[in-house]
Every structure is written in structure tokens, then in C-alpha cells.
């Protein structure tokens, strides 16, 4: 299990950190030995199971949307509020430059600790978050800016107050409006993409997905609870749900899989950012040659084909 391997690497990392910059002979030899053991442990991170990938998609040290913004974009200017009710901190978005080109960036925001997770509602937006996202996307269309979304959520917030303020309607409106946008839309599934909360910013011309991310109708625990009335069977659910990047690529839902470092994105984020940047640039260049009508038609056709039987 990937869990056990990462426990070993975390212990080795802690020992390496304790050695620090010590340059005496014993420290150098010990550092070399630890690095060798760490590399050997990470080499075992192959042939991961769907359950392993679910674990990695939720890893607390996995890069968050602000990490991607800082690594890939410049001059980011955050926009807040849905202009109807209030600001929803669990949805982050704004205007930025990507390789000198103005774009709109939107995505769910998770925290790095309990305090931040409470502030960002564990990455579960309410209706205000989805209305804010749509406001920014319509503004992007008005000014001809491509839209790049980052999906990382266990789902939309299911609380009573969110339903009272129109959670379902907000998600449905996003699906309808995004399908008609006449600018390039690229979605990147970076972690856990679940339910309508993920799809509400996922109606894109092209969907890129990190190697250890997941994209599904609901969580494996929810699936097991509904199907078998037993959430402890979530590992079995992971196998059945076909929620991995490779599964979704084979189904034609995802266009590109972004390779991650051995052991997950949290092991070497800089390496991941380089791979994602290359794929984003290539995808955006491809879409930039299409007219507004062609982009909307392309998006429509992409989603109409999903789920249709093939001749194979």
C-alpha cells in the first residue's frame, strides 16, 4: 500500500531534515545512505491500485490551487463575491497572465491545516461559490480571455442552508452557461473531483487530469454506503467506480494525463508544475485557433459523446 511506503519516506525525510547542512564525513555518509533508501522506497510506488490513487488525491500535502497559481501564472488579481449574497472563500478565482496572455483562473480551495480547512469549508463551495465562478467566467467571455479551472473538491456543500440558497440551481446554471461559452475552457483535475460540485466548473473543451487524481460521481465511501450500506467497503468501491485518470482517459472523458513524481505530486511539486505547464500551453495553443462558435460546438459534442456505446 502507498500509505506504508509514504510513512517510510516521511521518516527518512525527517531524518534528512535533522542532518540539515552538516558537512562532516559521518553526516555526508548518513545523508547518502538515507537518500538511497528513500529512492528505493519510492521505486516501489508503481502499479498503484485505485485505492492508492484515492489516498494520494486526498493527501494533505498535495499542491493546492494557490500553489498552481503561484507556479504557473503571474500578476494574479483575485476577484471576490457573487454579487448576490456573499463571498465564498472555498472558491478561488481571478484574472492572471499565463505566459503573458490574460486568462481567468477558477478553482476550489482546500486548506493546509484544520484552521484553513474550516475557513474554506474543506473545499466544498456553497451556491455563492458557483455563482462567483460563473460571474468570472462570463466576464472572461466578454473580454475574450481563456478560462482555466482547477478541480479539487469532495463535492458541493450539502448543508441545509446551501440548499435553501439554491445550491442545485447554481450548479445547474453553471453547467448550462459553461456549455455555451465562446472562449477556450480548460479544466485540470488536480486532486479529488467528486459529484456535481466538480462538474460545475468542469464543462470544458479539454480536461487534463493528474495521474493520481480521481473524478467520479461521488466518493467511494458514499458509493459503498449507498450500494452496500457499508462505508468500510470503500476499497472495493474504488475498483468498481472506474475513477482513476487512466479509466477516464480510456472512456474519452479526459484528453491528457499529467504524469506525477513517484509517490505523488507532494513529493516533487516543481517537477509536476513543469509537466502541467507544457500540457496547458499545448492545449491552449490548440484551442486558440478555433472561433467562438467552434469552441461552443466542440464542447457540446464532447459531452454528448460521453456514455455512448462504441463499436468495440
Secondary structure, 3 states (H helix, E strand, C coil): CHHHHHHHHHHHHHHHHHHCCCCCHHHHHHHHHHHHHHHHHHHCCCCCCHHHHHHHHCCCCCCCHHHHHHHHCEEEEECCCCCCCCCCCCEEEEEEEECCEEEEEEEECCCCCHHHHHHCHHHCCCHHHHHHHHHHHHHHHHCCCEEEEEEEECCCCCCHHHHHCCHHHHHHHHHHHHCCCCCCEEEEEEEEEEHHHHHCCCCCCEEEEECCCEEECCCHHHHHHHHHCCHHHHHHHHHHHCCEHHHHHHCCCCCEEECCCCCCCCCCHHHHHHHHHHHHHHHHHHHCCCCHHHHHHHHHHHHHHCCCCCCC
